[in-house]
Amino acid sequence: MMSASKQGFSLIEILLSLMILSGTVVSLVSGIGSAESLDRHTRFEYEATTLAERELEILKSDLLSGKRSPGPRGGPGRFRLHPGWTSRIAWAAPDADGAVRLASEIIHGSDRVRLESFLYVPASVH
């Protein structure tokens, strides 16, 4: 039995403090891992969106200049990408109003960004 004059922590108090501290450390470490994963995905989305927009703008230019004929067609994108990344573009045949549906997709593993747009292509360009 401890006397009132002795100061210090008991073994149970120390073990309980260590359990709380270890739980906090585990939570922080798992949070850092989640943040890194989210950051990686966000960086991919930002860069892939930029590339997909550029692909769509070049495709629009090609369709309006007559370098490419209205679809339905598709194929690989034009830009050199990071290793493991792929790019695809596709476009549909013009609808009754002359609007062509365009799509650009950037893929890396299970991550994927797809952008779609429409373009009016005058009949004189077909």
N, C-alpha and C positions, 0 to 999 in steps of 0.2 A: 504494500500500500504506500502511495506517495504522500509525503507530507505537503502541507500548503506552502511551505517555504521553498520547495524545489520548483524551479522554472524550467520549461522546455516543452517539447511536443512528444506525445505518445506515439508509438509505432502505428497505431490505427490512424491517427491524424496525418502522419507522413504518407502512409499508403493511400489514403483517400485523396490527399493533395496530388500525389503522383498520377492517380487514375484520372483525375480531372484534367491535369496538365497534358497527359498523353492523349486524351480524347480531343482536346483543343488542337494539339499538333496534327493529329490525323485529319481533323476537319479542315485545317488550313492547307495541308498538303493536297488533299483531294480537290479543294477549291482552286488551287493553283493549276492543277492538271486540267480542270474544266475550263478555266480561263484561257489556257494555252490552246486548247482544242477550239474554243470559240474564236480566238484571235486568228488561228490558222484558216478556219472556214471563212471568216470575214475578209481576210486578205485575198483568199481565192475568189470570193464573190466580187470584190472590188475590181481585181485585175481581169477576171473573166468577163465581167459586164463591159468593161472598157473595150476589150478585144471584140466581143460580140457586136457592140455598137459600131466599131470600125468596119467589121465584116459587112454589116447591113448597109452602111453608107457606101462602101465600094460596090456592093451588089446593086444598090439603087442607081449609082452612076453608070455601071455597066449596062443595066437594063434600059436606061434612058438614052444612052449613047448608041445602043444597038450592038454592043460587044457581046451581049448575051441575049438570047431570045427568051420571051416569056415561057414559063414552065408548062407542065410540072417538071421540074428538074431539081437536082441537088448534087452535092459533092463536098469534098473537103474544103476547108477555109484556106485563105491565102497566106496567113501569117505564120511565121516560125514560132512555135510555142515551147514552153518548158518541157523537159523530158516527161513522158507519161501523160501529157495533156493532148487532147484531140479536139478538132474544130470541124463542125459541119455546117453547111448552109443549104437551104432549100427554098424554093419558090414555086408557087402554084400558077396555074393558067389564069389569065385575066377573067374576072367575072363579067357579068353583063354591062357593068358600068366602066370597065377597063381597070379596075383595081386589082393589083397583084398582091397576094399575101406572101410575106417574106419571113424567114426564120433563120436564126443563127444560134448554134448551141456549142458551148465549150464544156468539155468533160474531163475530169481528173478523178479516177477511181470511182467512188460513190458520190462525189460532188459533181453537181451539174448546174449550169446556168443556161437558160433558154430565153432569148428575146425574140419577139415577133413585131412586125410592122406591116404597114400597107403602103403601096405606091400606086399612083395613077400613071398608067403607061398609055400614052395616046396611040390610037390605031395606026398612025403613020410610022411608028417605031417598030411595030410587029414585023 
